[in-house]
Amino acid sequence: MKRFFQPVAKDGSAKKPTLSSSSENGEISGEGSKKEPLKFITWNANSFLLRVKKNWPEFTKFITSFDPDVIAIQEVRMPAAGSKGAPKNPGELKDDTSSSREEKQILMRALSSPTFGDYRVWWSLSDSKYAGTALFVKKCFQPQKVFFNLDRKASKHEPDGRVILAEFETFNLLNTYAPNNGWKEEENSFPRRRKWDKRILEFVLQSSDKPLIWCGDLNVSHEEIDVSHPDFFSAAKLNGYVPPNKEDCGQPGFTLAERKRFGNILKEGKLIDAYRFLHKEKDTERGFSWSGNPIGKYRGKRMRIDYFIAAEKLKDRIVACEMHGLGIELQGFYGSDHCPVSLVLSEGHANSKETELSA
């Protein structure tokens, strides 16, 4: 299986996907195309390896048909390279044990198929099979820089690999996997989510150099229209626990506190929700990106928590933004509890960094 680990040439011309593509200063080697990406997919795969093992033909068919320029993945759940007790390399897949080598080979074999061989991949991984993100970009649309944190610091990865930031010529693309709010006022729940939202707000306020496209599993449903059963989600409890602050009550992702903070991020950052910009009415069949287990109390309960958020400057270029899953039986979810979400933009001015609609 050596061929799956052959290094990629510095000019980016190799046919096989790279395992790590970041340099110390965040610069990307190789010549980029004059054009910019216009078609995007975001998907919480709920374990990318499991999707490769169980749902790969279906997902590959979808990607082949849609032919995106960029694919943003969340919840990769592949461990970062590094032996037990040693520092980890979040940009490389673990392969220092027989089981991890086998898993890596399975994944890289899938990514060497014709459909995915046209993409270059960046990983941002957790120490264990938890969280993690990946970004696939067609080799003809290579970003100028790629970072793995909200501070744009070279080589630093956010804890649990929750961020990949790609800077293109005319816009920046942020792929995030937001931490779940949780049910209680605990260190890994409410405070962690409040800190995350604060950092995201700071990031969007400081990112005025280029228009932003922000995608991923943002783990929040902004308005009542974004959930199938608002009363159910508002009243949801875990083991009967009721938080002291009523704004923290309810299903994680649909508490009033989270929704208010998310709305403030959009307002202060001059950002728009691309799907809601195009789809004003509630779509009970195709309007949600997460669906509860077909068995149990969450059957038929759905939320829209996966997004494409765009700078207001880009709104006239938004051609389409769609959910690609439907129904209680999770058609188009490809084994995950999330379905892919797509964004299509029209071309901007070829000779300008402004992103207005071409005349």
Sequence and secondary structure as in RCSB ss.txt:
>XXXX:A:sequence
MKRFFQPVAKDGSAKKPTLSSSSENGEISGEGSKKEPLKFITWNANSFLLRVKKNWPEFTKFITSFDPDVIAIQE
VRMPAAGSKGAPKNPGELKDDTSSSREEKQILMRALSSPTFGDYRVWWSLSDSKYAGTALFVKKCFQPQKVFFNL
DRKASKHEPDGRVILAEFETFNLLNTYAPNNGWKEEENSFPRRRKWDKRILEFVLQSSDKPLIWCGDLNVSHEEI
DVSHPDFFSAAKLNGYVPPNKEDCGQPGFTLAERKRFGNILKEGKLIDAYRFLHKEKDTERGFSWSGNPIGKYRG
KRMRIDYFIAAEKLKDRIVACEMHGLGIELQGFYGSDHCPVSLVLSEGHANSKETELSA
>XXXX:A:secstr
 GGGG    TTS  SS  S    TTSB  S   SS   EEEEEE SSHHHHHHHHHHHHHHHHHHH  SEEEEE 
    EE  TTS  EEEEE  SSHHHHHHHHHHHHHHTSTTTTTEEEEEE  SSSS  EEEEEEGGG  SEEEBST
T  TT B GGG EEEEE SS EEEEEE     SSSSTTSHHHHHHHHHHHHHHHHH  SS EEEEEE     SGG
GBS HHHHHH  BTTB  SSGGG SSTT  HHHHHHHHHHHHHTTEEEHHHHH  S  TTTS SEE  SSSTTTT
 EE  EEEEEEGGGGGGEEEEEE  BTTTTBTSTTSSB  EEEEE  B TT S   B  
